């Protein structure tokens, strides 16, 4: 076998070893989009805020449930600020009042991520 043929074969083997199929990993990608549940302390702040300001109840035409998408015509309210928030992302959530629950909503997707009893 000639020197050129050996070099060509070595190149093919090297390329095959670095192809994506040869470098499979067993580690799944991290899911960073998961919503963060509000702490009991933050839930208490929200309950107190709702009692104090008594915002109007949203008309959802169905009971609020985790995972439901809130219609775009339904107004979302801003969560109250407090000094005990440990996770900065929780203040980016919104909420609405529906019946006997306070629904915590992720504003970009408008999905309900948590329900708090009033």
C-alpha positions in Angstrom: 0.0 0.0 0.0 1.3 3.4 -0.9 2.1 6.2 1.6 -0.8 8.3 0.1 -3.3 5.5 0.6 -2.2 5.0 4.2 -2.5 8.7 4.9 -6.0 8.8 3.3 -7.1 5.8 5.4 -5.8 7.5 8.5 -7.7 10.6 7.7 -11.0 8.7 7.2 -10.5 6.9 10.6 -9.7 10.2 12.3 -12.9 11.8 10.8 -15.0 8.9 11.8 -13.7 9.0 15.4 -14.7 12.7 15.7 -18.1 12.5 14.1 -21.2 13.2 16.3 -22.3 9.6 16.1 -19.0 8.4 17.5 -19.2 10.9 20.4 -22.5 10.0 22.0 -23.0 11.2 25.5 -25.4 9.8 28.1 -25.9 13.1 29.9 -29.2 14.7 29.0 -29.3 18.5 28.6 -30.2 20.5 31.7 -33.8 21.8 31.8 -33.4 25.4 32.8 -36.9 26.5 31.8 -38.7 24.8 34.8 -40.7 27.2 36.8 -39.6 27.7 40.4 -42.3 27.0 43.0 -42.9 29.9 45.4 -41.8 29.4 49.0 -44.4 29.3 51.8 -43.1 32.7 52.9 -43.7 34.2 49.4 -47.1 32.6 49.3 -48.0 34.3 52.6 -47.0 37.7 51.2 -49.2 37.1 48.1 -52.2 36.0 50.3 -51.8 39.1 52.4 -51.5 41.3 49.4 -54.7 39.9 47.8 -56.6 40.3 51.1 -55.4 43.9 51.5 -56.0 45.1 47.9 -58.8 42.7 46.9 -58.1 42.6 43.1 -61.0 41.7 40.8 -61.5 38.0 40.0 -60.6 36.9 36.5 -63.3 35.3 34.4 -61.6 32.2 33.0 -64.8 30.3 32.0 -63.2 27.2 33.8 -61.6 26.5 37.1 -57.9 27.6 37.3 -55.5 24.6 37.2 -51.7 24.2 36.9 -50.7 24.0 33.3 -53.6 25.9 31.8 -52.9 28.8 29.5 -54.5 32.0 30.5 -56.3 33.7 27.6 -54.5 36.9 26.3 -57.6 39.1 27.1 -57.3 38.2 30.8 -55.3 40.8 32.7 -52.3 39.5 34.8 -51.3 41.3 38.0 -47.8 41.9 39.2 -46.6 40.0 42.2 -45.9 42.1 45.3 -42.2 42.8 46.1 -40.8 41.6 49.4 -37.5 41.4 51.1 -37.6 37.6 51.6 -37.4 36.6 48.0 -34.5 34.1 47.7 -34.9 33.3 44.0 -34.9 36.5 41.8 -36.9 34.9 39.0 -40.0 34.5 41.2 -40.7 38.2 41.0 -41.0 38.0 37.3 -44.2 35.9 37.6 -47.7 37.4 37.5 -50.9 36.3 39.2 -54.6 36.4 38.9 -57.4 35.6 41.3 -60.0 33.0 40.2 -62.6 31.8 42.7 -60.9 30.6 45.9 -57.4 30.4 44.5 -54.6 32.7 43.5 -53.0 31.4 40.2 -49.3 32.1 39.7 -48.7 32.7 36.0 -45.5 32.6 33.9 -46.1 35.8 31.9 -44.3 34.8 28.6 -46.1 31.5 28.1 -49.2 32.7 30.2 -49.2 29.2 31.8 -50.4 28.7 35.4 -47.5 27.2 37.3 -48.9 27.2 40.9 -52.1 27.6 42.8 -52.3 29.1 46.2 -55.5 28.8 48.4 -56.9 32.2 49.3 
